[in-house]
Amino acid sequence: MFDTLMILSLTILTVAILLNLFRLVRGPSNADRVQALDAIGINLISGIAIFSVFLHTHAFFELILLIGILSFIGTIAFARFIERGYAIERKR
Amino acid sequence: MHDLLKGVMLLSASAEVIAGIFIFVGTIISLISAIGLVRLPDVYTRSHAGSKSSTLGVLSVLVGTLLYFVISEGYFSIRLILGIVFVFLTAPVAAHVICRAAYRSNVPLTETSAEDQLKDYFEQQSKEVNE
């Protein structure tokens, strides 16, 4: 029963990621695409959490933290690139 | 001995019920957020669906995971707490930065939006720079 509920949750999450992927491909501006990418990263975190409950293991908890940090840094870098035209500024 | 075994099984069952409710509600909220991200008309309105409800969904799933491992195994994961705090701090900041970048790169508002208060401010600022 519990395993069925977890698989059902993973299926719903897959549908959510597919809807986000539609916005990622379709999005009229670049900001839409970055927003959809951020939402996909957040949904991926909850997918990993559900998967670790499903497998009864603690091995994937570092992965949650890692994907959170990488998704945040990627979003900030993309936003700076959209706003100014470059991501890392040089002093010279 | 028999009572102990029954107690452990009962504990595991209650962990499954509590974690199941939290995780299922979290995934439903994530699905609602994704539907909002597809159907809303604008970057700025889509940001509401993409940041607020999505954060609530992932927080609910992570709290359910934490409670599952605390109740069933007695394992309190500090990494999971760190993940919850990090997601709770960074997701609104990321949404704000994306919206600011979108406005400064002149992404248009949808036609049904009532007023644009920031437009006057930017025009005044560019006028001061030109003078």
Backbone of each chain as ProteinMPNN parsed JSONL, in Angstrom:
{"seq_chain_A": "MFDTLMILSLTILTVAILLNLFRLVRGPSNADRVQALDAIGINLISGIAIFSVFLHTHAFFELILLIGILSFIGTIAFARFIERGYAIERKR", "coords_chain_A": {"N_chain_A": [[0.836, -1.205, 0.0], [1.842, 1.251, 0.943], [4.102, 1.405, -0.718], [2.835, 1.52, -3.183], [1.599, 4.0, -2.945], [3.854, 5.639, -2.903], [4.876, 5.186, -5.472], [2.782, 6.211, -6.948], [2.98, 8.902, -6.174], [5.465, 9.527, -7.286], [4.789, 9.271, -9.976], [2.936, 11.363, -10.307], [4.671, 13.469, -9.837], [6.338, 13.185, -12.022], [4.589, 13.924, -14.07], [4.288, 16.59, -13.379], [6.917, 17.52, -13.814], [7.066, 17.125, -16.557], [5.179, 18.993, -17.449], [6.513, 21.327, -16.653], [8.658, 21.091, -18.362], [7.461, 21.513, -20.795], [6.975, 24.268, -20.583], [9.612, 25.07, -20.512], [10.54, 24.481, -23.086], [8.761, 25.912, -24.7], [8.597, 28.545, -23.785], [8.186, 32.091, -24.122], [10.14, 34.102, -23.585], [13.593, 34.392, -22.456], [13.658, 34.505, -19.695], [11.429, 33.059, -18.872], [12.286, 30.517, -19.473], [14.419, 30.117, -17.727], [13.059, 30.255, -15.32], [11.42, 27.959, -15.501], [13.417, 26.029, -15.49], [14.456, 26.321, -12.922], [12.203, 25.516, -11.452], [12.098, 22.858, -12.273], [14.443, 21.878, -11.089], [13.756, 22.112, -8.365], [11.597, 20.342, -8.237], [12.938, 18.008, -8.794], [14.443, 17.656, -6.491], [12.439, 16.936, -4.632], [11.66, 14.581, -5.827], [13.927, 12.955, -5.436], [13.869, 12.764, -2.659], [11.472, 11.314, -2.246], [12.203, 8.969, -3.498], [14.243, 8.038, -1.85], [12.792, 7.442, 0.434], [11.259, 5.401, -0.612], [13.155, 3.409, -1.117], [14.154, 2.932, 1.425], [16.608, 4.123, 2.441], [19.442, 6.103, 3.553], [21.171, 7.208, 1.801], [20.952, 9.119, -0.149], [20.742, 11.685, 0.78], [22.711, 13.633, 0.779], [22.677, 14.28, -1.851], [20.321, 15.711, -2.189], [20.919, 18.153, -0.933], [23.044, 18.938, -2.549], [21.934, 19.191, -5.16], [20.125, 21.217, -4.637], [21.862, 23.404, -4.026], [23.355, 23.617, -6.429], [21.338, 24.151, -8.302], [20.412, 26.617, -7.39], [22.704, 28.268, -7.71], [23.039, 28.076, -10.472], [20.658, 29.283, -11.361], [21.006, 31.929, -10.412], [23.267, 32.676, -11.896], [22.306, 32.503, -14.565], [20.319, 34.464, -14.445], [21.817, 36.798, -13.997], [23.192, 36.802, -16.389], [21.112, 37.206, -18.24], [20.33, 39.745, -17.434], [22.571, 41.496, -17.671], [24.221, 40.661, -19.738], [26.618, 39.425, -19.312], [28.084, 36.908, -17.168], [30.129, 36.66, -15.259], [31.978, 39.225, -13.889], [34.791, 41.098, -15.02], [37.624, 42.699, -13.61], [39.204, 45.138, -15.121]], "CA_chain_A": [[0.0, 0.0, 0.0], [2.722, 2.418, 1.049], [4.928, 1.453, -1.93], [1.962, 1.99, -4.262], [1.419, 5.453, -2.77], [5.099, 6.299, -3.314], [4.972, 5.142, -6.937], [1.785, 7.171, -7.44], [3.539, 10.246, -5.987], [6.511, 9.73, -8.295], [4.125, 9.466, -11.264], [2.4, 12.733, -10.327], [5.809, 14.367, -9.944], [6.79, 13.12, -13.414], [3.679, 14.758, -14.862], [4.621, 17.991, -13.083], [8.173, 17.872, -14.491], [6.785, 17.224, -17.996], [4.534, 20.293, -17.684], [7.568, 22.337, -16.584], [9.482, 20.937, -19.564], [6.713, 22.202, -21.854], [7.251, 25.706, -20.46], [11.031, 25.259, -20.832], [10.724, 24.47, -24.539], [7.858, 26.826, -25.373], [8.607, 29.861, -23.181], [8.426, 33.163, -25.092], [11.386, 34.819, -23.332], [14.591, 33.582, -21.769], [13.356, 34.461, -18.262], [10.521, 31.93, -18.68], [13.02, 29.244, -19.514], [15.178, 29.985, -16.472], [12.08, 29.954, -14.274], [11.03, 26.556, -15.622], [14.574, 25.22, -15.09], [14.485, 26.378, -11.464], [11.11, 24.669, -10.945], [12.477, 21.458, -12.496], [15.417, 21.527, -10.049], [13.065, 21.927, -7.09], [10.829, 19.099, -8.296], [13.902, 16.905, -8.755], [14.787, 17.447, -5.078], [11.4, 16.163, -3.953], [11.704, 13.23, -6.39], [14.979, 12.186, -4.761], [13.412, 12.466, -1.3], [10.499, 10.221, -2.322], [12.911, 7.75, -3.891], [14.976, 7.509, -0.701], [11.811, 6.791, 1.303], [10.835, 4.178, -1.292], [14.212, 2.402, -0.999], [14.556, 2.852, 2.839], [18.035, 4.36, 2.57], [19.817, 7.5, 3.791], [22.364, 7.475, 0.991], [20.747, 10.164, -1.156], [20.437, 12.965, 1.402], [23.684, 14.617, 0.302], [22.28, 14.657, -3.208], [19.294, 16.752, -2.058], [21.617, 19.406, -0.648], [23.893, 19.28, -3.691], [21.109, 19.679, -6.269], [19.606, 22.524, -4.23], [22.893, 24.437, -4.171], [23.714, 23.802, -7.842], [20.216, 24.782, -8.997], [20.372, 28.032, -7.009], [23.815, 28.989, -8.342], [22.744, 28.154, -11.898], [19.611, 30.285, -11.587], [21.574, 33.261, -10.231], [24.158, 32.967, -13.02], [21.487, 32.759, -15.749], [19.629, 35.751, -14.289], [22.806, 37.846, -14.247], [23.495, 36.826, -17.821], [19.989, 37.845, -18.943], [20.207, 41.148, -17.075], [23.695, 42.348, -18.047], [24.954, 40.204, -20.914], [27.734, 38.579, -18.903], [27.799, 36.269, -15.885], [31.227, 36.945, -14.328], [32.573, 40.485, -14.327], [36.248, 41.183, -14.887], [38.129, 44.023, -13.264], [40.362, 45.498, -15.933]], "C_chain_A": [[0.866, 1.249, 0.0], [3.584, 2.562, -0.206], [4.11, 1.945, -3.122], [1.769, 3.496, -4.191], [2.672, 6.202, -3.219], [5.234, 6.317, -4.832], [3.979, 6.119, -7.559], [2.312, 8.602, -7.318], [4.618, 10.531, -7.018], [5.904, 9.967, -9.674], [3.576, 10.887, -11.391], [3.522, 13.742, -10.516], [6.379, 14.367, -11.36], [5.913, 13.97, -14.318], [4.002, 16.232, -14.651], [5.899, 18.41, -13.81], [7.955, 17.983, -15.995], [6.101, 18.545, -18.325], [5.565, 21.421, -17.627], [8.442, 22.306, -17.83], [8.812, 21.583, -20.769], [6.989, 23.703, -21.798], [8.693, 26.004, -20.819], [11.252, 25.318, -22.332], [9.986, 25.624, -25.183], [8.147, 28.29, -25.042], [8.957, 31.02, -24.106], [9.753, 33.884, -24.861], [12.352, 33.906, -22.584], [14.304, 33.468, -20.274], [12.384, 33.325, -17.942], [11.281, 30.621, -18.595], [13.81, 29.032, -18.236], [14.254, 29.629, -15.311], [11.665, 28.481, -14.302], [12.17, 25.644, -15.184], [14.703, 25.177, -13.575], [13.413, 25.47, -10.861], [11.438, 23.193, -11.147], [13.482, 21.008, -11.441], [14.738, 21.254, -8.723], [12.247, 20.64, -7.095], [11.733, 17.88, -8.235], [14.314, 16.594, -7.326], [13.721, 16.593, -4.398], [11.319, 14.749, -4.529], [12.745, 12.365, -5.709], [14.556, 11.824, -3.348], [12.417, 11.308, -1.295], [11.196, 8.9, -2.641], [13.681, 7.167, -2.712], [14.026, 6.914, 0.342], [11.409, 5.441, 0.717], [11.861, 3.06, -1.128], [14.688, 2.199, 0.432], [16.05, 3.084, 3.02], [18.309, 5.83, 2.866], [20.865, 7.966, 2.811], [22.205, 8.69, 0.102], [20.546, 11.541, -0.552], [21.444, 14.045, 1.026], [23.278, 15.17, -1.051], [21.225, 15.755, -3.194], [19.946, 18.115, -1.87], [22.383, 19.893, -1.871], [23.067, 19.846, -4.845], [20.486, 21.021, -5.926], [20.611, 23.63, -4.463], [23.205, 24.693, -5.645], [22.603, 24.496, -8.614], [20.145, 26.273, -8.674], [21.48, 28.824, -7.708], [23.576, 29.139, -9.846], [21.701, 29.204, -12.213], [20.166, 31.694, -11.461], [22.464, 33.631, -11.423], [23.374, 33.28, -14.285], [20.799, 34.12, -15.654], [20.593, 36.907, -14.516], [23.134, 37.961, -15.722], [22.38, 37.493, -18.612], [19.998, 39.344, -18.695], [21.322, 41.993, -17.7], [24.438, 41.901, -19.287], [26.206, 39.435, -20.593], [27.417, 38.013, -17.527], [28.861, 36.584, -14.847], [31.888, 38.229, -14.788], [34.081, 40.47, -14.089], [36.627, 42.605, -14.497], [39.356, 44.304, -14.119], [39.995, 46.698, -16.804]], "O_chain_A": [[0.677, 2.167, -0.798], [3.786, 3.668, -0.707], [4.612, 2.687, -3.966], [1.77, 4.188, -5.209], [2.58, 7.263, -3.837], [5.649, 7.318, -5.416], [4.277, 6.772, -8.559], [2.128, 9.419, -8.22], [4.689, 11.632, -7.564], [6.427, 10.762, -10.456], [3.723, 11.533, -12.429], [3.377, 14.728, -11.238], [6.843, 15.396, -11.852], [6.406, 14.651, -15.217], [3.997, 17.024, -15.594], [5.973, 19.51, -14.357], [8.571, 18.824, -16.65], [6.394, 19.157, -19.352], [5.518, 22.354, -18.429], [8.908, 23.343, -18.302], [9.478, 22.127, -21.65], [7.211, 24.338, -22.829], [8.987, 27.065, -21.371], [12.061, 26.115, -22.807], [10.503, 26.255, -26.105], [7.973, 29.17, -25.884], [9.954, 30.933, -24.823], [10.429, 34.247, -25.824], [11.995, 32.814, -22.143], [14.655, 32.468, -19.648], [12.482, 32.697, -16.888], [10.98, 29.747, -17.783], [13.875, 27.919, -17.715], [14.597, 28.827, -14.443], [11.57, 27.836, -13.258], [11.929, 24.602, -14.574], [15.018, 24.135, -13.002], [13.665, 24.75, -9.895], [11.102, 22.363, -10.303], [13.395, 19.884, -10.947], [15.079, 20.297, -8.027], [12.199, 19.926, -6.093], [11.352, 16.842, -7.694], [14.515, 15.433, -6.969], [14.041, 15.647, -3.679], [10.953, 13.814, -3.817], [12.501, 11.192, -5.429], [14.836, 10.723, -2.874], [12.5, 10.421, -0.446], [10.826, 7.848, -2.119], [13.772, 5.947, -2.575], [14.401, 5.986, 1.058], [11.239, 4.462, 1.444], [11.489, 1.892, -1.013], [15.561, 1.36, 0.654], [16.703, 2.295, 3.704], [17.527, 6.702, 2.489], [21.409, 9.056, 2.989], [23.2, 9.248, -0.363], [20.214, 12.482, -1.272], [21.099, 15.225, 0.957], [23.493, 16.342, -1.363], [21.218, 16.627, -4.063], [19.596, 19.092, -2.532], [22.381, 21.081, -2.196], [23.442, 20.854, -5.444], [20.327, 21.875, -6.799], [20.276, 24.673, -5.025], [23.308, 25.844, -6.069], [22.873, 25.33, -9.479], [19.859, 27.094, -9.545], [21.237, 29.91, -8.234], [23.868, 30.184, -10.428], [21.82, 29.933, -13.198], [19.857, 32.562, -12.277], [22.421, 34.764, -11.904], [23.72, 34.212, -15.01], [20.703, 34.845, -16.645], [20.232, 37.894, -15.158], [23.33, 39.057, -16.248], [22.645, 38.255, -19.541], [19.718, 40.133, -19.598], [21.058, 43.085, -18.204], [25.214, 42.676, -19.847], [26.813, 38.845, -21.487], [26.588, 38.561, -16.801], [28.539, 36.758, -13.671], [32.314, 38.331, -15.939], [34.575, 39.916, -13.107], [36.045, 43.578, -14.976], [40.431, 43.762, -13.861], [40.826, 47.178, -17.576]]}, "seq_chain_B": "MHDLLKGVMLLSASAEVIAGIFIFVGTIISLISAIGLVRLPDVYTRSHAGSKSSTLGVLSVLVGTLLYFVISEGYFSIRLILGIVFVFLTAPVAAHVICRAAYRSNVPLTETSAEDQLKDYFEQQSKEVNE", "coords_chain_B": {"N_chain_B": [[8.172, -9.753, 24.78], [6.644, -10.321, 22.553], [4.894, -8.185, 22.685], [6.67, -6.091, 22.323], [7.482, -6.477, 19.679], [5.056, -6.07, 18.412], [4.674, -3.414, 19.058], [6.8, -2.189, 17.675], [6.021, -2.749, 15.054], [3.649, -1.324, 14.955], [4.599, 1.274, 15.258], [6.07, 1.557, 12.911], [3.985, 1.369, 11.066], [2.518, 3.672, 11.705], [4.41, 5.6, 11.039], [4.474, 5.205, 8.287], [1.892, 6.037, 7.582], [1.844, 8.783, 8.353], [4.042, 9.884, 6.928], [3.239, 9.204, 4.354], [0.919, 10.781, 3.974], [2.016, 13.402, 4.136], [3.872, 13.37, 1.979], [2.271, 12.791, -0.245], [0.482, 14.965, -0.317], [2.366, 16.984, -0.76], [3.297, 16.329, -3.372], [0.952, 16.717, -4.813], [0.644, 19.481, -4.5], [2.902, 20.306, -5.911], [2.166, 19.5, -8.489], [-0.027, 21.204, -8.948], [1.332, 23.623, -8.937], [2.888, 23.284, -11.245], [0.895, 23.213, -13.208], [-0.043, 25.814, -12.958], [2.243, 27.132, -13.833], [2.19, 26.508, -16.514], [-0.255, 27.572, -17.446], [-0.629, 30.304, -16.75], [-0.439, 33.777, -17.881], [2.016, 35.262, -18.102], [5.414, 36.333, -17.36], [5.706, 37.457, -14.829], [3.363, 36.862, -13.436], [3.512, 34.136, -13.58], [5.608, 33.667, -11.952], [4.587, 33.654, -9.362], [3.235, 31.165, -9.244], [5.389, 29.531, -9.772], [7.275, 29.881, -7.743], [6.213, 30.167, -5.037], [4.19, 28.11, -4.453], [5.531, 25.908, -5.351], [7.743, 25.801, -3.655], [6.419, 25.293, -1.239], [5.418, 22.735, -1.786], [7.791, 21.158, -2.091], [8.86, 21.489, 0.436], [6.938, 20.216, 2.011], [7.22, 17.57, 1.118], [9.87, 17.034, 1.919], [9.691, 17.335, 4.714], [7.963, 15.232, 5.255], [9.628, 13.073, 4.539], [11.68, 13.363, 6.455], [10.194, 12.953, 8.849], [9.409, 10.33, 8.431], [11.84, 8.882, 8.587], [12.616, 9.58, 11.158], [10.553, 8.523, 12.821], [10.342, 5.786, 12.104], [12.964, 4.661, 12.145], [14.357, 6.107, 14.014], [16.291, 7.844, 13.154], [17.72, 10.849, 12.926], [18.174, 13.132, 10.545], [20.611, 15.449, 9.962], [21.451, 16.507, 7.628], [19.239, 16.531, 6.002], [17.687, 18.437, 7.332], [19.308, 20.646, 6.865], [19.023, 20.759, 4.071], [16.262, 21.375, 3.895], [16.205, 23.946, 5.115], [17.884, 25.318, 3.359], [16.539, 25.179, 0.857], [14.229, 26.548, 1.582], [15.263, 29.076, 2.056], [16.493, 29.828, -0.412], [14.792, 29.537, -2.669], [12.727, 31.627, -2.894], [14.471, 33.83, -3.204], [15.727, 33.23, -5.634], [13.513, 33.358, -7.366], [12.849, 36.068, -7.154], [15.185, 37.26, -8.229], [15.078, 36.335, -10.855], [12.727, 37.585, -11.748], [13.461, 40.278, -11.558], [15.533, 40.394, -13.43], [14.041, 39.8, -15.715], [12.352, 42.049, -15.871], [14.208, 44.112, -16.254], [15.301, 43.403, -18.682], [13.304, 44.079, -20.373], [10.995, 42.425, -20.748], [7.702, 42.076, -21.833], [4.685, 43.06, -20.009], [1.569, 41.294, -19.451], [-1.519, 41.932, -21.324], [-3.726, 42.348, -19.71], [-2.871, 43.387, -17.311], [-3.049, 45.856, -14.738], [-1.606, 48.244, -13.895], [1.698, 49.714, -14.139], [3.915, 50.397, -12.001], [6.621, 50.614, -11.747], [7.62, 51.574, -14.071], [7.529, 54.405, -14.342], [9.422, 55.086, -12.426], [11.793, 54.04, -13.523], [11.962, 55.556, -15.872], [12.297, 58.143, -14.853], [14.74, 57.828, -13.586], [16.476, 57.27, -15.748], [16.274, 59.708, -17.044], [17.503, 61.447, -15.234], [20.085, 60.438, -15.387], [20.686, 61.126, -18.02], [20.684, 63.901, -17.873]], "CA_chain_B": [[8.816, -9.826, 23.462], [5.599, -10.207, 21.544], [4.4, -6.809, 22.747], [7.688, -5.226, 21.738], [7.411, -6.64, 18.221], [3.825, -5.429, 17.954], [4.894, -1.973, 19.177], [7.651, -1.747, 16.569], [5.24, -2.771, 13.812], [2.685, -0.223, 15.02], [5.363, 2.491, 15.021], [6.385, 1.604, 11.478], [2.749, 1.662, 10.333], [2.151, 5.083, 11.872], [5.359, 6.367, 10.227], [4.056, 5.142, 6.881], [0.69, 6.855, 7.369], [2.157, 10.218, 8.443], [4.899, 10.26, 5.798], [2.459, 9.088, 3.129], [0.052, 11.961, 3.833], [2.835, 14.582, 3.831], [4.49, 13.281, 0.647], [1.241, 12.86, -1.293], [0.019, 16.366, -0.388], [3.43, 17.757, -1.4], [3.325, 16.128, -4.822], [-0.236, 17.36, -5.403], [0.932, 20.919, -4.585], [3.85, 20.488, -7.014], [1.418, 19.394, -9.754], [-0.797, 22.448, -9.103], [2.293, 24.658, -9.32], [3.278, 23.092, -12.644], [-0.248, 23.636, -14.037], [-0.005, 27.275, -12.966], [3.377, 27.569, -14.647], [1.838, 26.383, -17.931], [-1.449, 28.27, -17.896], [-0.687, 31.747, -16.502], [-0.1, 34.447, -19.137], [3.044, 36.279, -18.023], [6.531, 35.899, -16.507], [5.553, 37.954, -13.47], [2.309, 36.09, -12.776], [3.97, 32.754, -13.485], [6.546, 33.588, -10.842], [3.844, 33.263, -8.168], [3.032, 29.713, -9.263], [6.651, 28.801, -9.832], [8.123, 29.947, -6.553], [5.578, 29.975, -3.737], [3.569, 26.805, -4.218], [6.54, 24.877, -5.571], [8.506, 25.707, -2.411], [5.574, 24.615, -0.24], [5.357, 21.319, -2.126], [9.035, 20.451, -1.785], [9.019, 21.48, 1.89], [6.065, 19.177, 2.556], [7.819, 16.261, 0.83], [11.077, 16.835, 2.733], [9.257, 17.121, 6.095], [7.458, 13.859, 5.311], [10.785, 12.166, 4.542], [12.334, 13.491, 7.768], [9.365, 12.304, 9.86], [9.445, 8.886, 8.183], [13.06, 8.278, 9.13], [12.652, 9.78, 12.614], [9.625, 7.642, 13.53], [10.524, 4.356, 11.856], [14.295, 4.173, 12.492], [15.014, 6.939, 15.013], [17.456, 8.464, 12.52], [17.446, 12.271, 12.691], [19.196, 13.51, 9.568], [20.901, 16.876, 9.977], [21.606, 16.942, 6.233], [17.892, 16.823, 5.487], [17.311, 19.737, 7.914], [20.056, 21.65, 6.099], [18.371, 20.873, 2.769], [14.99, 22.096, 4.057], [16.487, 25.363, 5.353], [18.475, 25.912, 2.161], [15.485, 25.373, -0.147], [13.317, 27.579, 2.073], [15.898, 30.382, 1.908], [16.964, 30.217, -1.735], [13.8, 29.526, -3.746], [12.175, 32.975, -3.119], [15.518, 34.72, -3.717], [15.909, 32.93, -7.055], [12.362, 33.88, -8.107], [12.993, 37.528, -7.189], [16.259, 37.638, -9.154], [14.605, 36.097, -12.229], [11.755, 38.624, -12.105], [14.187, 41.537, -11.771], [16.225, 40.29, -14.719], [13.043, 39.869, -16.778], [11.885, 43.424, -16.04], [15.265, 44.963, -16.794], [15.532, 43.089, -20.098], [12.122, 44.537, -21.102], [9.961, 41.437, -21.071], [6.451, 42.833, -21.678], [3.61, 42.573, -19.148], [0.397, 40.878, -20.208], [-2.403, 43.071, -21.62], [-4.75, 42.551, -18.681], [-2.335, 43.939, -16.071], [-3.695, 47.152, -14.57], [-0.688, 49.368, -13.937], [3.117, 49.395, -14.064], [4.438, 51.505, -11.208], [8.074, 50.685, -11.833], [7.988, 52.204, -15.334], [7.793, 55.823, -14.065], [10.678, 55.174, -11.68], [12.924, 53.822, -14.422], [12.066, 56.699, -16.789], [12.863, 59.261, -14.095], [16.15, 57.545, -13.336], [17.247, 57.416, -16.989], [16.312, 61.135, -17.331], [18.55, 62.011, -14.39], [21.384, 60.023, -15.925], [20.957, 61.89, -19.243], [21.048, 65.269, -17.51]], "C_chain_B": [[7.793, -9.617, 22.348], [5.059, -8.773, 21.492], [5.362, -5.839, 22.101], [7.61, -5.261, 20.222], [6.187, -5.916, 17.669], [3.981, -3.898, 17.996], [5.727, -1.446, 18.036], [6.864, -1.713, 15.272], [4.242, -1.62, 13.752], [3.361, 1.112, 14.704], [5.655, 2.655, 13.535], [5.146, 1.967, 10.67], [2.371, 3.129, 10.474], [3.112, 5.981, 11.101], [4.934, 6.37, 8.779], [2.839, 6.017, 6.627], [1.043, 8.338, 7.347], [2.986, 10.661, 7.236], [4.137, 10.198, 4.492], [1.588, 10.309, 2.908], [0.873, 13.179, 3.423], [3.344, 14.538, 2.388], [3.443, 13.418, -0.448], [0.724, 14.295, -1.454], [1.079, 17.231, -1.079], [3.482, 17.569, -2.896], [2.122, 16.756, -5.505], [0.021, 18.864, -5.551], [1.913, 21.198, -5.716], [3.143, 20.426, -8.361], [0.605, 20.663, -10.003], [0.122, 23.584, -9.547], [2.711, 24.528, -10.773], [2.15, 23.513, -13.586], [-0.306, 25.158, -14.117], [1.097, 27.808, -13.847], [3.072, 27.444, -16.137], [0.752, 27.378, -18.314], [-1.464, 29.776, -17.671], [-0.058, 32.519, -17.669], [1.26, 35.141, -19.204], [4.216, 35.759, -17.196], [6.246, 36.237, -15.058], [4.428, 37.242, -12.731], [2.74, 34.636, -12.603], [4.935, 32.57, -12.324], [5.857, 33.216, -9.528], [3.685, 31.754, -8.1], [4.361, 28.982, -9.134], [7.454, 28.838, -8.561], [7.384, 29.552, -5.282], [5.071, 28.557, -3.537], [4.562, 25.676, -4.441], [7.394, 24.68, -4.324], [7.719, 24.983, -1.336], [5.52, 23.113, -0.507], [6.617, 20.577, -1.742], [9.283, 20.436, -0.285], [8.161, 20.387, 2.515], [6.66, 17.794, 2.329], [9.026, 16.005, 1.727], [10.723, 16.624, 4.201], [8.696, 15.712, 6.263], [8.58, 12.843, 5.347], [11.475, 12.159, 5.898], [11.533, 12.749, 8.84], [9.368, 10.79, 9.679], [10.678, 8.266, 8.807], [13.16, 8.477, 10.634], [11.772, 8.749, 13.318], [9.989, 6.173, 13.33], [11.891, 3.865, 12.318], [14.952, 4.957, 13.616], [16.233, 7.643, 14.477], [17.106, 9.904, 12.193], [18.529, 12.826, 11.792], [19.405, 15.013, 9.577], [21.078, 17.398, 8.553], [20.258, 17.308, 5.619], [17.388, 18.166, 6.032], [18.009, 20.86, 7.156], [19.433, 21.863, 4.73], [17.083, 21.651, 2.848], [15.251, 23.592, 4.216], [17.022, 26.026, 4.087], [17.424, 26.17, 1.086], [14.56, 26.505, 0.27], [13.923, 28.969, 1.931], [16.086, 30.774, 0.45], [15.876, 30.282, -2.797], [13.136, 30.897, -3.946], [13.203, 33.952, -3.662], [15.717, 34.502, -5.216], [14.752, 33.491, -7.877], [12.442, 35.394, -8.237], [14.037, 37.96, -8.205], [15.828, 37.433, -10.601], [13.643, 37.197, -12.658], [12.447, 39.95, -12.365], [14.905, 41.528, -13.113], [15.247, 40.403, -15.872], [12.58, 41.301, -16.984], [12.949, 44.299, -16.66], [15.616, 44.617, -18.223], [14.268, 43.279, -20.911], [11.232, 43.408, -21.596], [8.613, 42.092, -20.841], [5.499, 42.201, -20.677], [2.458, 42.123, -20.026], [-0.597, 42.041, -20.344], [-3.378, 43.35, -20.493], [-4.195, 43.148, -17.398], [-2.697, 45.413, -15.97], [-2.703, 48.3, -14.663], [0.747, 48.893, -13.712], [3.794, 50.535, -13.32], [5.936, 51.693, -11.381], [8.53, 51.451, -13.06], [8.362, 53.676, -15.127], [9.149, 55.99, -13.388], [11.868, 55.024, -12.609], [13.107, 54.981, -15.395], [12.705, 57.898, -16.104], [14.354, 59.064, -13.897], [16.997, 57.741, -14.604], [17.331, 58.896, -17.389], [17.411, 61.824, -16.518], [19.936, 61.655, -14.904], [21.726, 60.846, -17.165], [21.322, 63.338, -18.934], [22.452, 65.288, -16.922]], "O_chain_B": [[8.006, -8.887, 21.38], [4.805, -8.223, 20.421], [4.957, -4.894, 21.424], [7.663, -4.226, 19.558], [6.243, -5.251, 16.634], [3.501, -3.184, 17.115], [5.425, -0.391, 17.478], [7.002, -0.783, 14.477], [4.006, -1.022, 12.703], [2.81, 1.96, 14.001], [5.509, 3.741, 12.974], [5.213, 2.751, 9.724], [1.957, 3.767, 9.506], [2.698, 7.009, 10.565], [5.014, 7.397, 8.105], [2.748, 6.668, 5.587], [0.615, 9.072, 6.457], [2.684, 11.671, 6.6], [4.346, 11.031, 3.611], [1.513, 10.826, 1.793], [0.505, 13.905, 2.499], [3.264, 15.529, 1.661], [3.681, 14.075, -1.461], [0.548, 14.781, -2.571], [0.747, 18.102, -1.883], [3.688, 18.535, -3.631], [2.226, 17.265, -6.621], [-0.324, 19.462, -6.57], [1.786, 22.207, -6.409], [3.462, 21.192, -9.271], [0.546, 21.15, -11.132], [-0.234, 24.395, -10.401], [2.874, 25.533, -11.466], [2.405, 24.1, -14.638], [-0.576, 25.729, -15.173], [0.921, 28.815, -14.532], [3.63, 28.187, -16.944], [0.816, 27.972, -19.39], [-2.232, 30.477, -18.33], [0.779, 31.963, -18.381], [1.642, 35.584, -20.287], [4.038, 34.834, -16.404], [6.499, 35.433, -14.16], [4.524, 37.036, -11.521], [2.388, 33.985, -11.62], [5.072, 31.475, -11.779], [6.449, 32.551, -8.679], [3.951, 31.129, -7.073], [4.452, 27.947, -8.474], [8.243, 27.928, -8.305], [7.858, 28.703, -4.528], [5.458, 27.876, -2.587], [4.466, 24.621, -3.815], [7.735, 23.553, -3.968], [8.267, 24.159, -0.604], [5.571, 22.311, 0.425], [6.554, 19.503, -1.144], [9.855, 19.476, 0.23], [8.6, 19.706, 3.441], [6.622, 16.941, 3.216], [9.197, 14.899, 2.239], [11.371, 15.827, 4.878], [8.922, 15.069, 7.288], [8.511, 11.863, 6.089], [11.814, 11.102, 6.43], [12.101, 12.009, 9.642], [9.334, 10.047, 10.66], [10.586, 7.241, 9.483], [13.73, 7.633, 11.326], [12.196, 8.157, 14.31], [9.949, 5.394, 14.282], [11.986, 2.754, 12.838], [15.991, 4.541, 14.13], [17.124, 8.01, 15.243], [16.3, 10.167, 11.3], [19.675, 12.979, 12.216], [18.496, 15.772, 9.242], [20.882, 18.585, 8.295], [20.143, 18.25, 4.835], [16.752, 18.937, 5.314], [17.405, 21.885, 6.841], [19.32, 22.997, 4.265], [16.81, 22.491, 1.991], [14.618, 24.413, 3.553], [16.659, 27.16, 3.775], [17.405, 27.238, 0.474], [14.15, 27.321, -0.555], [13.199, 29.939, 1.711], [15.865, 31.932, 0.095], [16.028, 31.034, -3.76], [12.989, 31.31, -5.096], [12.873, 34.808, -4.482], [15.858, 35.46, -5.977], [14.968, 34.037, -8.959], [12.142, 35.947, -9.295], [13.817, 38.907, -8.96], [16.156, 38.237, -11.474], [13.718, 37.69, -13.783], [12.072, 40.674, -13.287], [14.893, 42.519, -13.842], [15.555, 41.019, -16.892], [12.424, 41.743, -18.122], [12.643, 45.143, -17.502], [16.18, 45.453, -18.928], [14.141, 42.726, -22.003], [10.767, 43.432, -22.736], [8.38, 42.623, -19.756], [5.485, 40.983, -20.499], [2.364, 42.507, -21.192], [-0.536, 43.01, -19.587], [-3.818, 44.489, -20.335], [-4.962, 43.401, -16.47], [-2.663, 46.14, -16.963], [-2.924, 49.241, -15.426], [0.98, 47.814, -13.166], [4.202, 51.525, -13.928], [6.46, 52.79, -11.187], [9.664, 51.927, -13.118], [9.369, 54.148, -15.655], [9.92, 56.892, -13.714], [12.839, 55.774, -12.512], [14.234, 55.36, -15.716], [13.543, 58.587, -16.687], [15.138, 60.005, -14.022], [18.091, 58.302, -14.547], [18.317, 59.317, -17.993], [18.149, 62.665, -17.032], [20.852, 62.476, -14.86], [22.879, 61.226, -17.366], [22.149, 63.94, -19.62], [22.951, 66.35, -16.55]]}, "name": "protein", "num_of_chains": 2, "seq": "MFDTLMILSLTILTVAILLNLFRLVRGPSNADRVQALDAIGINLISGIAIFSVFLHTHAFFELILLIGILSFIGTIAFARFIERGYAIERKRMHDLLKGVMLLSASAEVIAGIFIFVGTIISLISAIGLVRLPDVYTRSHAGSKSSTLGVLSVLVGTLLYFVISEGYFSIRLILGIVFVFLTAPVAAHVICRAAYRSNVPLTETSAEDQLKDYFEQQSKEVNE"}
